[in-house]
């Protein structure tokens, strides 16, 4: 994944990328549990 820091343009560390992906997965999981979404689109992401 080529995520970059918006302030300095440097690529984010793997740890930072993992934390951001975990937040997105948690959010979509919550939306699926609340039935806002029919399925969680992040289930196949690692």
C-alpha positions in Angstrom: 0.0 0.0 0.0 1.4 3.4 -0.9 0.0 5.5 1.9 1.8 8.7 2.5 1.9 11.3 5.3 -0.2 14.3 4.2 2.2 16.7 5.9 5.6 15.6 4.7 4.8 13.2 1.8 6.8 10.4 3.2 5.5 6.9 3.1 3.9 5.7 6.4 5.5 2.9 8.4 4.0 -0.6 8.2 2.9 -0.3 11.8 1.0 3.0 11.0 -0.6 1.4 7.9 -1.7 -1.6 10.0 -3.3 0.6 12.6 -5.2 2.6 9.9 -6.4 -0.6 8.2 -7.6 -2.0 11.5 -9.6 1.2 12.2 -11.3 1.0 8.8 -12.1 -2.7 9.3 -13.5 -2.1 12.7 -15.7 0.7 11.3 -17.1 -1.3 8.5 -17.6 -4.3 10.9 -19.6 -2.0 13.1 -21.7 -0.8 10.2 -22.4 -4.4 9.2 -23.4 -5.3 12.7 -25.8 -2.3 12.9 -27.2 -3.4 9.5 -26.3 -0.2 7.8 -24.4 -2.4 5.4 -25.6 -5.8 4.2 -22.0 -7.2 4.2 -18.7 -6.0 5.5 -16.6 -5.1 2.4 -13.3 -5.4 4.4 -13.6 -9.1 5.3 -11.2 -10.1 2.6 -8.5 -7.5 3.5 -5.4 -8.6 5.4 
